[in-house]
Amino acid sequence: MKVPKQVNKYCPKCKAYKIHKVSQVKNKPRPKTKKGALGWGIRQMARISAGYGGFPRPKKPKTAKQSKKIAFVYECTECGRKHTKREPIRSKKIEQI
């Protein structure tokens, strides 16, 4: 996938369309110790799978994904504010032109 180095995008701080520099960031997996880690479902699963009984249902075989999700970070050239797109794109190779 070819991505330009500069894009004309809406800047939420300037509240106008400005030129942004484009850079890419690899998405990291969501940490387990954050907000949802003490949710009811996770506590329930920990209680069921504790002890010698093992996992309560058969585990699915893991299949590898073909590519990583890559998020783009846009930096406004006027104010320097950085923001991202909402949805990262799954792509094998990204080339900046």
Residue pairs with C-beta under 8 A, 6 or more apart in sequence:
1 89
1 91
1 93
1 94
1 95
2 95
2 96
2 97
3 22
3 24
3 72
3 94
3 95
3 96
3 97
4 22
4 96
4 97
5 21
5 22
5 96
5 97
6 19
6 20
6 21
6 22
6 77
7 19
7 20
7 22
7 74
8 17
8 18
8 19
8 20
9 17
9 18
9 20
9 74
10 16
10 17
11 17
11 18
11 20
11 76
11 78
11 79
11 81
11 83
12 81
12 83
13 76
13 79
13 81
14 76
14 78
14 79
14 81
18 76
18 77
18 78
18 79
19 76
19 77
20 74
20 75
20 76
20 77
21 74
21 75
21 77
22 72
22 73
22 74
22 96
23 72
23 73
23 75
24 70
24 71
24 72
24 73
24 94
25 70
25 71
25 72
25 73
25 84
26 68
26 69
26 70
26 71
27 68
27 69
27 70
27 71
27 88
36 42
48 56
49 55
49 56
65 90
66 92
67 90
67 91
67 92
68 90
69 88
69 89
69 90
70 88
70 89
70 90
70 91
70 94
71 84
71 85
71 88
71 89
72 84
72 85
72 88
72 89
73 82
73 83
73 84
74 82
74 83
74 84
74 85
75 81
75 82
76 82
